[in-house]
């Protein structure tokens, strides 16, 4: 069973012990990063395993390998030797592991480690990409039967991640730690057991004075509780969300909370991906059961599906895929999630007689337009690109225009309800207001489908003008409940509505 390791990167042993005590119940192993200690503290490391009262990895990482040790190799070897220089019969007072890079060959050090019951982790780090021969490197690192081979690489693309996952399967017989650093590799830390990786490294991310040991590490509490790391087995069903850059998503918290409350053997993980082609290959390698599809893949995903619902075929956008006997099925839960939310917001049973402006013409806007048509609204589609606005509007006999003065003129007859569907206001676009040249009268009902932040610049202006406003959180919850039904083939339990959130 894969174990959770807390990387201790404090400047003093005392501070590291404070961090360990705070997170002790979430972790199985600690890694003492001696290279992060103040120089005078490094001389005191031999007593740390006894104080820690759990298995500890001794690591002195060089700066070229992402660490902070800048001294010569001779000094580093002496420090490693001092850390291993216990002769007591009680091995609990010794380091359980020592991390030695593949190019450090000191037979006496290795012999000392084995003498004192310390297991060797033979490691290789690449912060500049992913090597072509990962599987071969793992086998070469596994020099002696009781050693652990460790490879940590920094993928630059989803294709890189795919190669690492395939290497994991090719080396199922190797005792190893294999992970992808950075944003692309988050799921490899969560699915360590599925990767055949014996240890997943974490950092105390909520401690301002404690730096993360490596890019992409999770907080130990999140890994243990949110993702229920210790319950993940080869039988655990995998669900997730795919998008790019996917820096903000509340879906894992929503679904994993439900899985925990229901004791469902499943996990929901983020899959940031810059290629939907590579991602779909990855789902095959990992055996993924279902996926929430978000920006920018709601349209591009269609060519990878074996079948789609009539609704998806009609609107040309999909936000939910599930694997069945006949392959991948695509549906769209944005539609019902949106209409349920909008009708409650406006306190109406339909939108007959209502004139609506939709900002944007992407995948979400497709679902919005379809529902507005179904509910009887007359609508205007405004988008930066005229052709995309026209293509979305024409099938429903809606009007269209661009986000310019002419578009604002058209809004005069389509301003009962205004719906913003673009990413404006989210991370990376925090200050963007896609409708900044429009002056709210205070009579418009305004809905922004962004949910983080709670109030975008667009909604703030509408609220200041006296408009009733609604962000995208309510729609998000509603469409997620429909996704739950598609993933697990059962209705969302009403009693859980108040207990889960994004």
Phi, psi and omega in degrees: 000130180297148184242154178265126179248131175262118178279124182259109186241022178289165182277342180230155177294325179297316180294322178296323177293323177298316179295317181297317180297322181295324185251009188306318186290348181261350189238160179249333185220153172238146173247119177272109179273089184298329180297341179271348181286151170300148184307319182289337179284335184294337181282353186249013190288341186298331183274353188297317180303321180295321179289325186290326179061034170199164183302137182233138174265130175268118181225132174233090189275129176289156179297328180291343179254017178093007181259200185235004181276121183246002179283179179285167181294328179298316179294322180292319179296319179297320180293320175298317180297320178296323180293333182263001191277040173268143177241003182294149179290333180284101186289347178294344180269000179254164173294136181284329181221155167228132181267117181238124180295156186300332183265005177264106183246097178229089184308322181295323178294316180295321179294321178297318180301312182294324180299321183266015176074024180262123182278138183270130169257113181265114193242156175218132180235138175226108181270004186245007180152202181233125180293155180286336189244049183302313182298317179295319178298318179300316180295322179290329178289330182279068190285322181236146188308325185266005179275155174255128175270128181236129173229127175234123184233161181249096181293142177258353182203170176291331175297322176299314181298319179301319180294325178292317179297320178294323177296325178299318180291323180292338183246036181300336182271359184261132173288116191209166166234117183225124183208158174254127177278168176080184186297318182297333189262008183307316185293335179291335177283322180289319184262037181304318180299318179292332179278353185076020183266130187278340182222139172241126186270140178229165175225155179281082189290341182270005179259114188297333183264003183247109181286149174296141182285335181200152181297133175094358179292148177264163171287139183300325179293318177298316181296317184284319187260309182295314182263001178046051188308318186287348180262356182283125177232183177289349178264350182295130178284137182253126172236167179185184178234134179244139178183180177205127009277348176057045180279336179232118175206131178263359184302318179302320180293318180299304186288320181292329175297317178296313180302322180290315181298325182267355184057043178274132181281078182206159177220147182238122188232156176279138177235076174297129185214134178265006179211117179289332177298310180296322181296316181296327173293322179296321179300327177290320180294323184267346183073040181292137184267328183198153185217137167273130184251126181233189184306133007250029193254009185294337176261319183295333183295337188302323183289351181257004185259150179273333177203156179223158176290161178302323181297314178297318179299325182284314186268343177075026179213144184224135178239002182215126175233143179222145182266130178227188181302331182263013180102206184275128176250135178248132175230176177230111179266352176299325185300302182290325177299318179293309185294321176302315183292314183295317182296322178290321179299317183268356180057046180232159176266340175205183183241024178299130181086352180271140178248128193231141171251132176249125178263118181110160181217029180272200184300318179292319180299328178298316178294319180297313181299318180298319180287323177298319178295314181299325183273000173091013181282158168254128192229160175236129177256121177244133182211156179298324179259118184301317185298322179290322177297315180297315182299325179283323187282320189305313182302335182257003183059035173275165173273165180212162178186185179251169182277067179223188183299323178296318177299322180294323177298319179296331181293340182302331179256010181220051186235019173298318180225137176237127184238121182259119186245000184273170178282005181306130181101346180274179181304130184093341178228030190304324186266001185282133172235106186292348184235036188295338180273001178263136177257118179290141178269340184102350181264347183283142168270123190241126181235125176246122185282357170290140179240346174227112008284167182296321179237113177276166175305324178298311179291326180297318178295319180296317180296319180297332180276356179096010180283143167292136184231157176210130175270185187276003185295317181298316177297320181301313179298316183294316181290329178293325177295323175292324177296318177306314180298320179291319182292312189257358177060040175204159182291148176294127182294119182304328183290348181267351186306316183278355186254356181235150179203166177269000000 
